[in-house]
């Protein structure tokens, strides 16, 4: 009888132990986490990443059920005290993970089993201190994707935050886009630009920073690169701007010409209306008054605005060397009854081909005006001549009489390398270099008008001079003797 009582006691004890070992799940039999708050004078919350959060002081105990997929994975628990509170207890499965150096407590349970995990937490009021704490909250938005991390005084924080940061700490929020996305700025501070590291050198306020991620634009390698040119007009006058692409006139309703292939020749032509003159190109004033702007090989987008101004009396003379005619005096200050016909004006268009420039490059002039065109070759180039419809009207002195509208081409050409080696002084004015030939002149070719030297027969001339003096001396002596005898006979 006594033995039966002992056996019954052990059987009941075994059943009791067995019941206590079987986990008690809240919910559908999946693993869960029981959060127990052990009192305390403070406040805060416990977050189970991906599953939710519970707050203290209400309720004192809470169950958070995990999914079946959590089995075998890892779960991160974060304990965040409220402002003015601190964490004084953080136990997971009767093991303390409290880090007194940190305000926010974090622990990760690895290899989750199908059981209940108990977490015990206590919040107490923080000691009175002059140190303030601020909250940093991060997020992301946009059509792309990426991640946002926070570093406090050089230590990278884990978890998504928010983060409680002691006043004066250095905080760096870093946005890292995924492979198919790009960082497009900070939503709360667009003026910060595209710097993906937002630096707070000494935190003194709460911050919320949301990184913008957008899909990366994929370039189509098969799509050819093209350029666009845009035209416009400005000034107090009026006129039009036309565009020629590879010598063919292009059309546009709004002055925008797109789809131009690289290397194409593009010519902008400004044509003033009656009563206006072309005054230059707004974007390139150094181009002068040439009303045809030539791009021999386009490699970028261009915008050109032609300036048109009202025609003034000064425009009649232009760059003419023919001064304005004198106005006859009118002492009575009376208006002539027949002022005469209005002057006729003609337009000069000069197109430059090759490396060089012309001054003046065009304009509107009164009939009969004489203009001197000055060609200026570029470096390593020379002026080749006047061509075009009215090229022959330009004189040898580069003067042109405006007896009608003129269209002229000024052509420059590069000097070949072999010709560049010649010095200018070695080139005659004719432009041709003559090769000198050695000329052999014989005695017979000597001119007869020159001084004829005595024929000596090969004898040195000094000996002949000596003999001559000797003969002359002998002749004088004989002459004296003869004269003396004749005087004696007297």
C-alpha positions in Angstrom: 0.0 0.0 0.0 2.8 2.3 0.9 4.6 1.5 -2.4 1.4 2.3 -4.4 1.3 5.8 -2.7 4.9 6.5 -3.5 4.3 5.5 -7.2 1.2 7.6 -7.4 3.2 10.6 -6.0 5.9 10.2 -8.7 3.3 9.8 -11.4 1.6 13.1 -10.4 5.0 14.9 -10.2 5.9 13.7 -13.7 2.6 14.9 -15.1 3.1 18.3 -13.4 6.6 18.7 -14.8 5.4 17.7 -18.3 2.6 20.2 -18.3 5.0 23.0 -17.3 7.4 22.1 -20.1 4.8 22.2 -22.8 4.8 25.8 -24.2 1.5 27.7 -23.8 0.9 29.5 -27.1 -1.4 32.5 -27.4 -3.2 32.1 -30.7 -2.9 29.5 -33.4 0.0 27.4 -32.1 2.8 29.4 -33.8 5.7 30.7 -31.8 5.1 33.9 -29.8 6.8 36.5 -27.6 5.5 37.4 -24.2 6.4 40.9 -23.2 6.3 41.4 -19.4 6.8 44.9 -17.9 8.2 44.8 -14.4 6.7 48.0 -13.1 9.0 51.1 -13.0 8.4 54.8 -12.8 9.3 55.5 -16.5 7.7 54.7 -19.8 8.6 53.3 -23.2 7.8 50.7 -25.8 9.1 47.4 -27.1 9.2 46.8 -30.9 9.3 43.3 -32.5 10.5 44.2 -36.0 8.0 43.0 -38.6 5.3 42.0 -36.0 4.4 45.1 -34.0 5.0 46.9 -30.7 3.7 47.2 -27.2 3.9 50.1 -24.8 4.3 50.6 -21.1 2.7 51.4 -18.7 -0.4 50.0 -20.4 -0.7 47.0 -20.6 1.6 45.3 -18.2 1.8 42.1 -20.2 1.3 41.5 -23.9 1.7 38.6 -26.3 3.0 39.0 -29.9 2.3 36.0 -32.1 4.9 35.2 -34.8 4.1 33.5 -38.1 5.0 30.0 -39.0 7.6 31.4 -41.5 9.5 32.9 -38.5 10.6 29.4 -37.4 14.3 29.0 -38.1 14.8 32.8 -38.9 15.9 35.7 -36.7 13.7 38.3 -34.8 15.1 41.7 -33.6 13.7 43.2 -30.5 14.2 46.9 -29.8 13.4 48.6 -26.5 13.0 52.4 -26.7 12.5 54.5 -23.6 10.3 57.6 -23.7 11.9 61.0 -23.3 13.1 61.4 -19.6 13.1 57.6 -19.1 15.7 54.9 -19.3 15.7 51.1 -19.6 16.7 49.5 -16.3 15.9 45.9 -17.2 16.0 44.0 -20.5 15.9 40.2 -20.2 15.3 37.7 -23.0 14.7 34.1 -21.8 16.1 35.0 -18.3 19.3 36.4 -19.9 20.1 40.1 -19.4 21.0 42.1 -22.5 20.9 45.5 -20.8 23.6 47.9 -22.1 23.8 50.8 -19.7 25.9 52.8 -22.1 23.1 52.9 -24.7 19.7 54.6 -24.4 18.0 52.2 -26.9 18.4 48.5 -26.3 18.5 46.0 -29.1 18.8 42.2 -29.2 18.3 39.6 -32.0 16.9 36.1 -31.3 18.4 33.8 -33.9 17.0 30.5 -35.1 13.5 31.0 -33.7 11.9 27.7 -32.4 8.2 26.8 -32.2 7.9 28.0 -28.6 7.1 31.0 -26.4 9.9 33.5 -25.7 9.6 35.7 -22.6 10.9 39.3 -22.6 11.1 41.3 -19.4 11.5 45.0 -19.5 11.5 47.8 -16.9 11.4 51.6 -17.5 12.4 54.1 -14.8 12.7 57.8 -14.8 16.2 59.0 -15.8 18.3 60.9 -13.3 17.9 64.6 -13.4 20.4 65.9 -16.0 20.9 68.9 -18.2 21.5 66.7 -21.2 18.7 66.7 -23.8 17.9 63.9 -26.2 16.5 64.3 -29.7 14.8 61.9 -32.0 16.0 61.1 -35.5 13.4 59.5 -37.8 14.2 58.2 -41.3 12.2 56.9 -44.2 12.2 56.6 -48.0 9.9 57.5 -50.9 9.8 57.6 -54.7 9.4 55.1 -57.5 12.8 53.5 -56.9 14.2 51.7 -53.8 17.1 51.8 -51.5 18.1 51.8 -47.8 18.7 54.5 -45.2 21.2 54.1 -42.3 22.1 56.3 -39.3 25.5 56.8 -37.7 25.8 58.4 -34.3 29.3 59.6 -33.4 30.7 57.1 -35.9 28.7 54.1 -34.8 26.2 52.7 -37.3 22.8 52.0 -35.7 20.9 48.9 -36.4 17.2 48.7 -37.0 14.9 51.2 -38.7 14.6 53.7 -35.8 13.5 56.2 -34.7 16.8 56.9 -32.8 17.1 58.8 -29.6 20.3 60.9 -29.8 22.0 62.8 -27.0 22.3 66.6 -27.6 25.6 67.6 -29.4 26.2 64.2 -31.0 27.2 64.0 -34.6 24.6 62.3 -36.8 25.1 61.1 -40.4 22.1 59.8 -42.3 23.1 57.9 -45.4 20.9 57.0 -48.4 22.0 54.0 -50.5 20.0 53.3 -53.7 19.5 49.8 -55.1 21.3 48.8 -58.3 18.4 49.9 -60.5 17.6 53.1 -58.7 19.2 56.5 -58.0 19.2 58.8 -55.0 17.1 61.9 -55.9 17.4 64.1 -52.8 16.0 64.6 -49.3 12.2 65.1 -49.2 12.3 67.5 -46.2 15.3 69.5 -47.4 15.4 69.7 -51.2 18.1 72.5 -51.0 20.6 69.9 -49.7 20.9 68.6 -53.2 22.0 65.2 -54.3 24.5 64.6 -51.5 23.3 61.2 -50.2 25.0 61.8 -46.8 23.0 64.2 -44.6 25.4 65.4 -41.9 24.2 66.9 -38.6 27.5 68.0 -36.9 25.9 68.7 -33.5 22.2 67.7 -33.1 20.0 70.2 -31.2 16.6 69.3 -32.5 14.4 66.4 -33.7 14.9 65.4 -37.3 12.9 63.5 -39.9 14.7 62.7 -43.1 13.1 60.8 -46.0 15.3 59.7 -48.8 13.9 59.9 -52.4 14.8 57.0 -54.7 13.8 57.0 -58.3 14.3 54.4 -61.1 17.6 54.7 -63.0 17.0 55.9 -66.5 18.3 53.3 -69.0 19.9 54.7 -72.1 19.1 53.0 -75.3 22.4 52.3 -77.0 20.7 51.8 -80.4 19.1 55.3 -80.3 21.3 57.8 -82.2 22.3 61.0 -80.5 20.8 64.0 -82.2 20.9 67.8 -81.5 18.4 70.6 -81.4 18.7 74.2 -82.5 16.4 77.0 -81.4 15.9 80.4 -83.1 14.4 83.6 -82.0 14.3 87.4 -82.6 14.9 90.4 -80.4 15.4 94.2 -80.6 13.1 97.0 -81.7 13.0 96.0 -85.4 11.6 93.0 -87.1 12.8 90.2 -89.2 12.9 86.4 -89.6 15.4 83.6 -89.0 15.6 80.6 -91.3 17.6 77.5 -90.8 19.4 75.4 -93.5 20.5 71.8 -92.6 23.0 70.4 -95.0 22.0 73.1 -97.5 18.3 72.2 -97.3 15.9 74.7 -95.7 14.2 73.3 -92.6 10.7 74.1 -91.4 9.4 74.7 -87.9 6.3 76.3 -86.5 7.9 77.4 -83.2 11.6 78.0 -84.2 12.8 74.7 -82.7 14.5 72.2 -85.0 15.2 68.8 -83.5 16.6 65.5 -84.7 19.7 67.0 -86.3 22.4 64.3 -86.8 25.9 64.9 -85.5 28.3 66.5 -88.1 25.5 68.2 -90.1 26.2 71.7 -91.5 23.7 74.1 -90.0 23.3 77.7 -91.3 21.1 80.3 -89.4 20.1 83.2 -91.7 18.7 86.4 -90.4 16.6 88.5 -92.8 15.5 92.0 -91.7 12.1 93.3 -92.9 11.8 96.6 -94.7 12.6 99.5 -92.3 14.8 97.3 -90.1 18.5 96.2 -90.1 20.2 93.2 -88.7 22.3 94.2 -85.6 24.0 90.9 -84.6 23.5 87.6 -82.8 22.4 88.0 -79.1 24.3 84.8 -77.9 27.5 85.5 -79.9 28.1 89.3 -80.3 31.7 88.6 -81.5 30.3 87.1 -84.7 29.7 90.6 -85.9 27.1 91.7 -88.4 27.3 88.6 -90.6 23.6 87.7 -90.9 24.5 84.0 -91.8 25.7 82.1 -88.7 27.5 78.9 -90.0 28.1 75.7 -88.0 30.1 73.5 -90.3 29.8 70.4 -88.1 27.2 70.4 -85.3 28.2 68.7 -82.1 25.9 70.3 -79.5 22.5 72.0 -79.1 22.4 75.7 -80.1 20.1 78.7 -79.4 20.6 81.8 -81.6 18.6 85.0 -81.4 18.8 87.5 -84.2 18.7 91.2 -83.2 16.8 93.5 -85.5 16.7 97.3 -84.9 14.8 100.1 -86.7 16.7 101.6 -89.6 18.2 105.0 -88.9 19.7 107.6 -91.2 23.2 106.6 -90.1 22.5 103.1 -91.5 22.5 104.6 -95.0 26.3 105.2 -95.0 27.2 102.0 -93.3 30.9 101.2 -93.6 31.1 103.1 -96.9 34.1 105.1 -97.8 31.8 107.5 -99.7 30.9 110.2 -97.3 27.3 111.5 -96.9 26.5 114.1 -99.5 26.5 117.7 -98.3 23.0 119.0 -97.5 22.5 122.4 -99.3 21.9 125.3 -97.0 18.4 126.5 -96.5 18.7 129.9 -94.8 15.0 130.4 -94.9 14.5 127.2 -93.1 11.8 126.4 -95.5 10.6 123.0 -96.6 11.5 122.4 -100.2 8.4 122.0 -102.3 9.9 118.9 -104.0 12.1 117.0 -101.6 12.9 114.4 -104.2 12.4 110.6 -104.2 13.1 108.5 -101.1 16.5 106.7 -101.2 16.7 103.1 -102.4 18.3 100.5 -100.1 20.0 97.3 -101.0 21.1 94.3 -98.8 24.6 92.8 -98.7 24.9 89.1 -97.7 28.4 87.7 -97.3 28.8 84.0 -96.6 32.2 82.9 -95.3 33.6 79.6 -96.4 36.7 78.3 -94.6 38.8 79.6 -91.8 38.5 83.4 -91.9 36.2 86.4 -91.5 35.0 89.4 -93.5 34.4 93.0 -92.3 31.8 94.2 -92.8 29.9 90.9 -93.0 26.7 92.3 -94.4 24.0 94.9 -93.8 21.7 97.3 -95.6 23.1 100.2 -97.6 21.8 103.0 -99.7 22.0 102.7 -103.5 25.4 103.8 -104.8 27.3 103.2 -101.5 30.9 102.0 -102.0 31.9 99.4 -99.5 35.4 98.1 -98.9 35.4 94.4 -97.9 38.3 93.4 -95.7 39.1 89.6 -95.7 40.9 88.4 -92.6 42.3 84.8 -93.0 42.4 82.6 -89.9 45.6 81.1 -88.6 47.3 78.9 -91.2 44.9 80.0 -93.9 44.8 82.4 -96.9 42.1 84.3 -98.8 41.1 82.5 -102.0 38.9 85.0 -103.6 35.3 86.2 -104.1 32.7 83.8 -105.4 28.9 83.4 -105.5 26.3 85.2 -107.5 27.9 88.7 -107.2 31.5 87.7 -106.5 32.7 89.1 -109.8 31.3 92.6 -108.7 34.0 93.0 -106.1 37.0 94.9 -107.6 40.7 94.1 -107.3 40.8 96.7 -104.4 38.0 94.7 -102.6 35.6 97.6 -103.2 31.9 97.0 -104.0 29.3 99.4 -105.4 25.9 98.8 -103.9 23.9 99.1 -107.1 21.6 96.3 -106.2 21.3 93.5 -103.5 24.5 91.4 -103.4 25.1 87.8 -102.5 28.8 87.1 -102.2 30.9 84.1 -100.9 34.2 84.9 -99.3 36.3 81.8 -99.6 39.4 81.0 -97.4 41.6 77.9 -97.7 44.2 76.3 -95.5 47.8 76.7 -96.6 49.4 73.3 -97.3 52.1 72.4 -94.9 54.9 72.5 -97.5 54.0 76.1 -98.4 53.9 77.2 -94.8 57.7 76.5 -94.5 58.5 79.4 -97.0 59.3 82.8 -95.6 57.0 85.6 -96.9 60.0 87.6 -98.2 60.9 84.7 -100.5 57.6 84.8 -102.3 57.3 87.3 -105.1 54.2 89.5 -105.4 53.0 87.4 -108.3 52.6 84.5 -106.0 54.8 82.3 -108.1 58.3 81.1 -107.1 60.7 81.1 -110.0 63.7 78.7 -109.9 67.0 80.5 -110.7 69.2 78.9 -113.4 72.9 79.4 -113.6 73.9 81.2 -116.9 77.2 80.6 -118.6 78.5 83.6 -120.6 81.3 83.2 -123.2 83.7 85.9 -124.4 81.8 86.3 -127.6 78.8 87.3 -125.6 80.4 90.2 -123.9 79.0 93.6 -125.1 81.3 95.7 -127.4 80.4 98.8 -125.6 82.5 97.8 -122.6 86.2 98.7 -122.1 88.5 96.6 -124.4 91.6 95.4 -122.7 94.9 95.4 -124.7 96.0 92.2 -126.3 99.3 91.1 -124.8 99.7 87.8 -126.5 100.2 86.2 -123.1 103.0 88.6 -122.0 102.6 90.2 -118.6 101.3 93.8 -119.0 104.0 95.0 -116.5 106.8 94.1 -118.9 105.1 95.8 -121.8 104.7 99.0 -119.7 108.5 98.9 -118.9 109.5 98.6 -122.5 107.3 101.4 -123.4 108.8 103.7 -120.9 112.3 102.8 -122.1 111.5 103.6 -125.7 110.0 106.9 -124.8 113.1 107.8 -122.8 115.4 107.0 -125.8 113.3 109.1 -128.2 113.4 112.2 -125.9 117.3 112.0 -125.7 117.8 111.9 -129.5 115.5 114.8 -129.9 117.6 117.0 -127.6 120.8 116.2 -129.4 119.4 117.2 -132.7 118.2 120.5 -131.4 121.5 121.5 -130.0 123.4 120.9 -133.2 121.0 123.1 -135.1 121.6 125.9 -132.6 125.4 125.7 -133.0 125.3 126.1 -136.8 123.8 129.5 -136.2 
